[in-house]
Structures are given as C-alpha cells and as structure tokens.
Amino acid sequence: MPGLHRWCRYLACLILMSLSGTLALAQTAAPHQAGFVAQINLDGAIGPAAAEYVHDASARAVDDGARAIILRLDTPGGLSRSMHDI
C-alpha cells in the first residue's frame, strides 16, 4: 500500500526531526554511561510485535540512561494501529 509506505517515511522523518536537537547535544558513549545515544533497528512489516519491541527497547534505553534514541526503520509499512503505537 503506497499510502502506508509514505506514512512510515513521514513518521521516521518526524521522529528524527524531533530528536535532532537532542542528538546534537548528546555524547556517544557505551550503554550504562550518562549521555549515550541508543539505536533501535526495526526491519520488516510493522505489527503488534514490532510495536512492543520498540516500546520495550526504548524503555530499556531510557532506564539505561540514554539521552536520545535513534529509530532506524527499514519497513514497507504495516498495521496503522501498530505504527500509531510506535
């Protein structure tokens, strides 16, 4: 579905734009050190399991002290509810 693919690209751009100010200030370091930038990779179709994966991974990154999260998407789209949840 072309509309969902476009929506996914829009979502990725929106997330990256909202993080760009934080990323400029964040320092790269190893996990469990203050100021590291976490990266979450999501490949394939987006469904409930993918939404849960992103939620769990981002919660873990925040708990570990991440100052920013990069969400790298390589997906053709998926369920609109799951994309909304992400």
Buried (B, 14 or more C-beta within 10 A) or exposed (E): EEEBEEBBEEBBEEBBEEBEEEBEEBEEBEEEEEEBBBEBEBEEBBBEEBBEBBEEBBEEBEEBBBBBBBBEBEBEBBBEEBBEBB
